[in-house]
Amino acid sequence: MLIPTVGRTWAPVGQTPILRHSYRRDKVSVISALTVAPRRRRLGLYFDLHGHNITGSEVITFLRQLLRHLRGPSVLLWDGGTIHRRRDVQAFLQRHRRLAVHRFPGYAPELNPDELVWTKAKQELANSAHQDLVPLTLHVVRSLQRIGRSQSLLRSCIDASELPWS
């Protein structure tokens, strides 16, 4: 949506700040994965953007691309979102046993390190009022690329999650 998130603002006493926007309901949907290499503990952030609600076939395409980058068996931790339970997605997972799927308990964002990546990205996007999808999309991509390049930032998302890491 092109309605901005306001994080914090200021104005002179008695003057309410006004953040103008166009009330358009365009959107950018993002699918992402935070990866941990088992031996070297190297972290990676993979993502893909769409201008509409993400479909089951787009989840499958994303998982295929992810499998091309990951070597050997992989564990996929994700929430119980409707898109993850679709028949076509489940059929894909049945055919690709390299992905061992585990679900987070119902509504447990504190366990999901990817949610912490999104918290950081949303902080960077706060108070920006884009008038068009192109600059918004570029802002999202730049933010996620910056987060993905920072091993310490990705590690902080892993460490702050309440998952039991060994």
Rosetta constraint file for C-alpha pairs under 8 A:
AtomPair CA 1 CA 24 HARMONIC 6.72 0.50
AtomPair CA 1 CA 25 HARMONIC 4.81 0.50
AtomPair CA 1 CA 26 HARMONIC 4.80 0.50
AtomPair CA 1 CA 27 HARMONIC 4.16 0.50
AtomPair CA 1 CA 28 HARMONIC 7.00 0.50
AtomPair CA 2 CA 21 HARMONIC 7.25 0.50
AtomPair CA 2 CA 22 HARMONIC 7.18 0.50
AtomPair CA 2 CA 23 HARMONIC 6.72 0.50
AtomPair CA 2 CA 24 HARMONIC 5.72 0.50
AtomPair CA 2 CA 25 HARMONIC 6.16 0.50
AtomPair CA 2 CA 26 HARMONIC 6.12 0.50
AtomPair CA 2 CA 27 HARMONIC 6.73 0.50
AtomPair CA 2 CA 129 HARMONIC 7.10 0.50
AtomPair CA 2 CA 130 HARMONIC 6.36 0.50
AtomPair CA 2 CA 131 HARMONIC 6.83 0.50
AtomPair CA 2 CA 132 HARMONIC 7.36 0.50
AtomPair CA 2 CA 133 HARMONIC 7.49 0.50
AtomPair CA 3 CA 21 HARMONIC 6.23 0.50
AtomPair CA 3 CA 22 HARMONIC 7.33 0.50
AtomPair CA 3 CA 23 HARMONIC 6.00 0.50
AtomPair CA 3 CA 24 HARMONIC 7.06 0.50
AtomPair CA 3 CA 25 HARMONIC 7.57 0.50
AtomPair CA 3 CA 129 HARMONIC 7.04 0.50
AtomPair CA 4 CA 21 HARMONIC 7.37 0.50
AtomPair CA 4 CA 126 HARMONIC 6.84 0.50
AtomPair CA 4 CA 127 HARMONIC 6.27 0.50
AtomPair CA 4 CA 128 HARMONIC 6.08 0.50
AtomPair CA 4 CA 129 HARMONIC 5.22 0.50
AtomPair CA 4 CA 130 HARMONIC 7.61 0.50
AtomPair CA 5 CA 125 HARMONIC 7.52 0.50
AtomPair CA 5 CA 126 HARMONIC 5.01 0.50
AtomPair CA 5 CA 127 HARMONIC 5.82 0.50
AtomPair CA 5 CA 128 HARMONIC 7.42 0.50
AtomPair CA 6 CA 126 HARMONIC 5.37 0.50
AtomPair CA 6 CA 127 HARMONIC 4.72 0.50
AtomPair CA 6 CA 128 HARMONIC 7.92 0.50
AtomPair CA 7 CA 123 HARMONIC 7.15 0.50
AtomPair CA 7 CA 126 HARMONIC 5.31 0.50
AtomPair CA 7 CA 127 HARMONIC 6.05 0.50
AtomPair CA 8 CA 127 HARMONIC 7.38 0.50
AtomPair CA 9 CA 17 HARMONIC 7.43 0.50
AtomPair CA 9 CA 127 HARMONIC 7.88 0.50
AtomPair CA 10 CA 17 HARMONIC 6.81 0.50
AtomPair CA 11 CA 15 HARMONIC 6.04 0.50
AtomPair CA 11 CA 16 HARMONIC 6.45 0.50
AtomPair CA 11 CA 17 HARMONIC 5.67 0.50
AtomPair CA 12 CA 16 HARMONIC 7.93 0.50
AtomPair CA 19 CA 129 HARMONIC 7.40 0.50
AtomPair CA 20 CA 129 HARMONIC 7.22 0.50
AtomPair CA 21 CA 129 HARMONIC 6.17 0.50
AtomPair CA 21 CA 130 HARMONIC 7.60 0.50
AtomPair CA 21 CA 131 HARMONIC 6.86 0.50
AtomPair CA 22 CA 131 HARMONIC 6.71 0.50
AtomPair CA 26 CA 51 HARMONIC 7.67 0.50
AtomPair CA 26 CA 133 HARMONIC 7.18 0.50
AtomPair CA 27 CA 51 HARMONIC 5.83 0.50
AtomPair CA 27 CA 52 HARMONIC 6.54 0.50
AtomPair CA 27 CA 133 HARMONIC 7.27 0.50
AtomPair CA 28 CA 49 HARMONIC 6.58 0.50
AtomPair CA 28 CA 50 HARMONIC 5.73 0.50
AtomPair CA 28 CA 51 HARMONIC 4.76 0.50
AtomPair CA 28 CA 52 HARMONIC 6.52 0.50
AtomPair CA 28 CA 133 HARMONIC 7.51 0.50
AtomPair CA 28 CA 137 HARMONIC 6.79 0.50
AtomPair CA 29 CA 49 HARMONIC 5.69 0.50
AtomPair CA 29 CA 50 HARMONIC 5.07 0.50
AtomPair CA 29 CA 51 HARMONIC 6.04 0.50
AtomPair CA 29 CA 52 HARMONIC 6.10 0.50
AtomPair CA 29 CA 53 HARMONIC 6.10 0.50
AtomPair CA 29 CA 54 HARMONIC 6.62 0.50
AtomPair CA 30 CA 47 HARMONIC 6.75 0.50
AtomPair CA 30 CA 48 HARMONIC 5.68 0.50
AtomPair CA 30 CA 49 HARMONIC 4.51 0.50
AtomPair CA 30 CA 50 HARMONIC 6.27 0.50
AtomPair CA 30 CA 54 HARMONIC 7.77 0.50
AtomPair CA 31 CA 47 HARMONIC 5.50 0.50
AtomPair CA 31 CA 48 HARMONIC 5.43 0.50
AtomPair CA 31 CA 49 HARMONIC 6.59 0.50
AtomPair CA 31 CA 54 HARMONIC 7.73 0.50
AtomPair CA 31 CA 59 HARMONIC 7.66 0.50
AtomPair CA 31 CA 62 HARMONIC 7.82 0.50
AtomPair CA 32 CA 45 HARMONIC 7.12 0.50
AtomPair CA 32 CA 46 HARMONIC 5.46 0.50
AtomPair CA 32 CA 47 HARMONIC 4.07 0.50
AtomPair CA 32 CA 48 HARMONIC 6.51 0.50
AtomPair CA 32 CA 114 HARMONIC 7.53 0.50
AtomPair CA 33 CA 45 HARMONIC 5.81 0.50
AtomPair CA 33 CA 46 HARMONIC 5.19 0.50
AtomPair CA 33 CA 47 HARMONIC 6.41 0.50
AtomPair CA 33 CA 114 HARMONIC 6.70 0.50
AtomPair CA 34 CA 43 HARMONIC 7.13 0.50
AtomPair CA 34 CA 44 HARMONIC 5.71 0.50
AtomPair CA 34 CA 45 HARMONIC 4.68 0.50
AtomPair CA 34 CA 46 HARMONIC 6.52 0.50
AtomPair CA 34 CA 113 HARMONIC 7.43 0.50
AtomPair CA 34 CA 114 HARMONIC 5.97 0.50
AtomPair CA 35 CA 43 HARMONIC 5.46 0.50
AtomPair CA 35 CA 44 HARMONIC 4.92 0.50
AtomPair CA 35 CA 45 HARMONIC 6.32 0.50
AtomPair CA 35 CA 46 HARMONIC 7.93 0.50
AtomPair CA 36 CA 41 HARMONIC 5.56 0.50
AtomPair CA 36 CA 42 HARMONIC 5.72 0.50
AtomPair CA 36 CA 43 HARMONIC 4.64 0.50
AtomPair CA 36 CA 44 HARMONIC 6.56 0.50
AtomPair CA 37 CA 41 HARMONIC 4.69 0.50
AtomPair CA 37 CA 42 HARMONIC 5.10 0.50
AtomPair CA 37 CA 43 HARMONIC 6.35 0.50
AtomPair CA 38 CA 42 HARMONIC 7.88 0.50
AtomPair CA 42 CA 151 HARMONIC 7.59 0.50
AtomPair CA 43 CA 151 HARMONIC 6.34 0.50
AtomPair CA 43 CA 154 HARMONIC 6.72 0.50
AtomPair CA 43 CA 155 HARMONIC 7.34 0.50
AtomPair CA 44 CA 148 HARMONIC 6.33 0.50
AtomPair CA 44 CA 154 HARMONIC 7.83 0.50
AtomPair CA 45 CA 144 HARMONIC 7.99 0.50
AtomPair CA 45 CA 148 HARMONIC 5.05 0.50
AtomPair CA 46 CA 66 HARMONIC 7.56 0.50
AtomPair CA 46 CA 148 HARMONIC 7.89 0.50
AtomPair CA 48 CA 62 HARMONIC 7.34 0.50
AtomPair CA 49 CA 137 HARMONIC 7.99 0.50
AtomPair CA 50 CA 54 HARMONIC 6.83 0.50
AtomPair CA 54 CA 58 HARMONIC 6.22 0.50
AtomPair CA 54 CA 59 HARMONIC 7.17 0.50
AtomPair CA 54 CA 83 HARMONIC 7.89 0.50
AtomPair CA 55 CA 59 HARMONIC 6.44 0.50
AtomPair CA 55 CA 83 HARMONIC 7.01 0.50
AtomPair CA 56 CA 60 HARMONIC 6.29 0.50
AtomPair CA 56 CA 83 HARMONIC 6.08 0.50
AtomPair CA 56 CA 84 HARMONIC 7.69 0.50
AtomPair CA 56 CA 86 HARMONIC 6.57 0.50
AtomPair CA 56 CA 88 HARMONIC 6.52 0.50
AtomPair CA 56 CA 89 HARMONIC 5.95 0.50
AtomPair CA 57 CA 61 HARMONIC 6.17 0.50
AtomPair CA 57 CA 88 HARMONIC 7.42 0.50
AtomPair CA 57 CA 89 HARMONIC 7.45 0.50
AtomPair CA 58 CA 62 HARMONIC 6.09 0.50
AtomPair CA 59 CA 63 HARMONIC 6.17 0.50
AtomPair CA 59 CA 83 HARMONIC 7.86 0.50
AtomPair CA 59 CA 84 HARMONIC 7.99 0.50
AtomPair CA 59 CA 89 HARMONIC 7.14 0.50
AtomPair CA 60 CA 64 HARMONIC 6.13 0.50
AtomPair CA 60 CA 89 HARMONIC 6.12 0.50
AtomPair CA 60 CA 92 HARMONIC 6.94 0.50
AtomPair CA 61 CA 65 HARMONIC 6.28 0.50
AtomPair CA 62 CA 66 HARMONIC 6.13 0.50
AtomPair CA 63 CA 67 HARMONIC 6.09 0.50
AtomPair CA 64 CA 68 HARMONIC 6.42 0.50
AtomPair CA 65 CA 69 HARMONIC 6.71 0.50
AtomPair CA 66 CA 70 HARMONIC 6.28 0.50
AtomPair CA 67 CA 71 HARMONIC 7.36 0.50
AtomPair CA 70 CA 74 HARMONIC 7.49 0.50
AtomPair CA 72 CA 98 HARMONIC 6.95 0.50
AtomPair CA 73 CA 98 HARMONIC 4.56 0.50
AtomPair CA 73 CA 99 HARMONIC 6.18 0.50
AtomPair CA 73 CA 100 HARMONIC 7.54 0.50
AtomPair CA 74 CA 98 HARMONIC 5.94 0.50
AtomPair CA 74 CA 99 HARMONIC 4.97 0.50
AtomPair CA 74 CA 100 HARMONIC 6.17 0.50
AtomPair CA 75 CA 99 HARMONIC 5.58 0.50
AtomPair CA 75 CA 100 HARMONIC 4.70 0.50
AtomPair CA 75 CA 101 HARMONIC 5.96 0.50
AtomPair CA 75 CA 102 HARMONIC 7.29 0.50
AtomPair CA 76 CA 99 HARMONIC 6.12 0.50
AtomPair CA 76 CA 100 HARMONIC 5.87 0.50
AtomPair CA 76 CA 101 HARMONIC 4.73 0.50
AtomPair CA 76 CA 102 HARMONIC 6.12 0.50
AtomPair CA 77 CA 101 HARMONIC 6.07 0.50
AtomPair CA 77 CA 102 HARMONIC 4.97 0.50
AtomPair CA 77 CA 103 HARMONIC 5.57 0.50
AtomPair CA 77 CA 104 HARMONIC 6.72 0.50
AtomPair CA 78 CA 84 HARMONIC 7.98 0.50
AtomPair CA 78 CA 101 HARMONIC 7.76 0.50
AtomPair CA 78 CA 102 HARMONIC 6.71 0.50
AtomPair CA 78 CA 103 HARMONIC 5.11 0.50
AtomPair CA 78 CA 104 HARMONIC 5.89 0.50
AtomPair CA 78 CA 112 HARMONIC 7.70 0.50
AtomPair CA 79 CA 84 HARMONIC 7.70 0.50
AtomPair CA 79 CA 103 HARMONIC 5.43 0.50
AtomPair CA 79 CA 104 HARMONIC 5.02 0.50
AtomPair CA 79 CA 105 HARMONIC 7.26 0.50
AtomPair CA 79 CA 106 HARMONIC 7.33 0.50
AtomPair CA 79 CA 107 HARMONIC 7.59 0.50
AtomPair CA 80 CA 84 HARMONIC 6.45 0.50
AtomPair CA 80 CA 85 HARMONIC 7.03 0.50
AtomPair CA 80 CA 103 HARMONIC 6.44 0.50
AtomPair CA 80 CA 104 HARMONIC 7.03 0.50
AtomPair CA 80 CA 105 HARMONIC 7.80 0.50
AtomPair CA 80 CA 106 HARMONIC 6.77 0.50
AtomPair CA 81 CA 85 HARMONIC 6.80 0.50
AtomPair CA 82 CA 86 HARMONIC 6.64 0.50
AtomPair CA 83 CA 89 HARMONIC 7.86 0.50
AtomPair CA 84 CA 89 HARMONIC 6.46 0.50
AtomPair CA 84 CA 90 HARMONIC 7.52 0.50
AtomPair CA 85 CA 89 HARMONIC 6.79 0.50
AtomPair CA 85 CA 90 HARMONIC 6.40 0.50
AtomPair CA 86 CA 90 HARMONIC 6.19 0.50
AtomPair CA 87 CA 91 HARMONIC 6.00 0.50
AtomPair CA 88 CA 92 HARMONIC 6.21 0.50
AtomPair CA 89 CA 93 HARMONIC 6.32 0.50
AtomPair CA 90 CA 94 HARMONIC 6.23 0.50
AtomPair CA 91 CA 95 HARMONIC 6.39 0.50
AtomPair CA 92 CA 96 HARMONIC 6.27 0.50
AtomPair CA 93 CA 97 HARMONIC 6.58 0.50
AtomPair CA 93 CA 99 HARMONIC 6.84 0.50
AtomPair CA 93 CA 101 HARMONIC 7.99 0.50
AtomPair CA 104 CA 108 HARMONIC 6.59 0.50
AtomPair CA 104 CA 111 HARMONIC 7.30 0.50
AtomPair CA 104 CA 112 HARMONIC 7.66 0.50
AtomPair CA 108 CA 112 HARMONIC 7.19 0.50
AtomPair CA 109 CA 115 HARMONIC 6.20 0.50
AtomPair CA 110 CA 115 HARMONIC 7.62 0.50
AtomPair CA 110 CA 161 HARMONIC 5.68 0.50
AtomPair CA 110 CA 162 HARMONIC 6.14 0.50
AtomPair CA 111 CA 161 HARMONIC 5.00 0.50
AtomPair CA 111 CA 162 HARMONIC 4.88 0.50
AtomPair CA 111 CA 163 HARMONIC 5.42 0.50
AtomPair CA 112 CA 116 HARMONIC 7.18 0.50
AtomPair CA 112 CA 161 HARMONIC 6.12 0.50
AtomPair CA 112 CA 162 HARMONIC 7.88 0.50
AtomPair CA 112 CA 163 HARMONIC 7.69 0.50
AtomPair CA 113 CA 117 HARMONIC 6.62 0.50
AtomPair CA 113 CA 157 HARMONIC 5.16 0.50
AtomPair CA 113 CA 158 HARMONIC 5.19 0.50
AtomPair CA 113 CA 160 HARMONIC 7.44 0.50
AtomPair CA 113 CA 161 HARMONIC 5.36 0.50
AtomPair CA 114 CA 118 HARMONIC 6.43 0.50
AtomPair CA 114 CA 157 HARMONIC 7.37 0.50
AtomPair CA 115 CA 119 HARMONIC 6.21 0.50
AtomPair CA 116 CA 120 HARMONIC 6.31 0.50
AtomPair CA 116 CA 157 HARMONIC 5.48 0.50
AtomPair CA 116 CA 160 HARMONIC 8.00 0.50
AtomPair CA 116 CA 161 HARMONIC 7.68 0.50
AtomPair CA 117 CA 121 HARMONIC 6.25 0.50
AtomPair CA 117 CA 147 HARMONIC 7.57 0.50
AtomPair CA 117 CA 154 HARMONIC 7.34 0.50
AtomPair CA 117 CA 157 HARMONIC 6.37 0.50
AtomPair CA 118 CA 122 HARMONIC 5.96 0.50
AtomPair CA 119 CA 123 HARMONIC 6.26 0.50
AtomPair CA 120 CA 124 HARMONIC 6.49 0.50
AtomPair CA 121 CA 125 HARMONIC 6.32 0.50
AtomPair CA 121 CA 140 HARMONIC 7.42 0.50
AtomPair CA 121 CA 143 HARMONIC 5.98 0.50
AtomPair CA 121 CA 144 HARMONIC 6.59 0.50
AtomPair CA 121 CA 147 HARMONIC 7.77 0.50
AtomPair CA 122 CA 126 HARMONIC 5.96 0.50
AtomPair CA 124 CA 143 HARMONIC 6.91 0.50
AtomPair CA 125 CA 139 HARMONIC 7.33 0.50
AtomPair CA 125 CA 140 HARMONIC 7.37 0.50
AtomPair CA 125 CA 143 HARMONIC 7.96 0.50
AtomPair CA 130 CA 135 HARMONIC 6.44 0.50
AtomPair CA 130 CA 136 HARMONIC 5.76 0.50
AtomPair CA 131 CA 135 HARMONIC 7.92 0.50
AtomPair CA 132 CA 136 HARMONIC 6.67 0.50
AtomPair CA 133 CA 137 HARMONIC 5.84 0.50
AtomPair CA 134 CA 138 HARMONIC 6.21 0.50
AtomPair CA 135 CA 139 HARMONIC 6.04 0.50
AtomPair CA 136 CA 140 HARMONIC 6.24 0.50
AtomPair CA 137 CA 141 HARMONIC 6.14 0.50
AtomPair CA 138 CA 142 HARMONIC 6.03 0.50
AtomPair CA 139 CA 143 HARMONIC 6.08 0.50
AtomPair CA 140 CA 144 HARMONIC 6.16 0.50
AtomPair CA 141 CA 145 HARMONIC 5.99 0.50
AtomPair CA 142 CA 146 HARMONIC 6.05 0.50
AtomPair CA 143 CA 147 HARMONIC 6.24 0.50
AtomPair CA 144 CA 148 HARMONIC 5.92 0.50
AtomPair CA 145 CA 149 HARMONIC 6.17 0.50
AtomPair CA 146 CA 150 HARMONIC 6.65 0.50
AtomPair CA 147 CA 153 HARMONIC 6.50 0.50
AtomPair CA 147 CA 154 HARMONIC 6.93 0.50
AtomPair CA 148 CA 154 HARMONIC 6.89 0.50
AtomPair CA 150 CA 154 HARMONIC 6.28 0.50
AtomPair CA 151 CA 155 HARMONIC 5.90 0.50
AtomPair CA 152 CA 156 HARMONIC 6.10 0.50
AtomPair CA 153 CA 157 HARMONIC 6.52 0.50
AtomPair CA 154 CA 158 HARMONIC 6.50 0.50
AtomPair CA 155 CA 159 HARMONIC 6.04 0.50
AtomPair CA 156 CA 160 HARMONIC 5.83 0.50
AtomPair CA 157 CA 161 HARMONIC 6.28 0.50
